[in-house]
């Protein structure tokens, strides 16, 4: 995976809305905090647009995202809020400039569309993290500080209390995932998640229990549970039931599916639709340790950075060219020698 450059004081970050609309007052707290970090805040032209529940038309929201992806001066793109709408614009976006000059993409919930698409298609790390709308709604200091650490390249590690349904184990792997409903909606598309050999993170909000079972069954039948190394379950917030009860809580539904894979599992991890929504580096190698005393998640030092990647390409391209050239000459001389004999 490729790690975008970390931020430093004076860098520009963009705030855009790829889904639901927001108001200026809802963004003020985040603007203030980002500026206190020494960052320059740039807003998308349609950040405060309105088209029914969206922040502008599909074309307008796509144009804002495209503008910020293409602008080399922008070092991070922070999505203002979730809701619904990112999947409607993902196929309008040209990621060519972004692939050449990666930058941090920040958000959660509906932003899972971007996380999954970027990991699957380009192998670039992104941040599952608190969004500006949550700054004004009482997002925890710990959650906000974890975003600062991730953006500025400080180490991230968490330790939480164990839960009754946890399954112990110690594993390492690339962390992937996001909102379960969004992952379910991406199944079979170019943005579909890849889980083989990875640690899967899931969370959700305002879902019916029978539909939680449906989505977990989808993960099972599509093979996305059989190859994972571990499972982290974040917030399962405001779950709903029918008049005729489903008979199981969301945690028990997930636990039964995970048990079939025999993998380590932790529940109630502080990430998702929660005030304490800790930043997760999706695409980064992490160590997950679950025992009877605690659960710890530690992100390992970055692997391939953009700078290193570019240097390697600069070195390898001419080296491979000359190697190929000499192999070609050798083959020609060898064939001439055989012919002369």
Buried (B, 14 or more C-beta within 10 A) or exposed (E): BBBBBBBEEEBBBBBBBBBBBBEEEBBEBBBEBBEEBEBBBBBBEBBBBEBEEBBBBBEBBBBBBBBBBBBEEBBBBBBBBBBBBBBBBBEEBEBEBBBEBBBBBBBBBBBBBBBBBBBBEBBBBBBBBBBBBBBBEEBBEBBBEBBBEBBBEEEBEBEBEBBEBBBBBEBBBBBBBBBBBBBBBBBEBEBBBBBEEBBBBBBBBEBBBBBBBEBBEBBBEBEBBEBBBBBBBBBBBEBEBEEEEBEBBBBEBBBEBBEEBEBBBBBBBBBBBBBBBBBBBBBBBBBBBBEEEEBBBBBBEBBEBBEEBEEEEEEEEEEEEEEEEEEEEEEEEEEEEEEEE
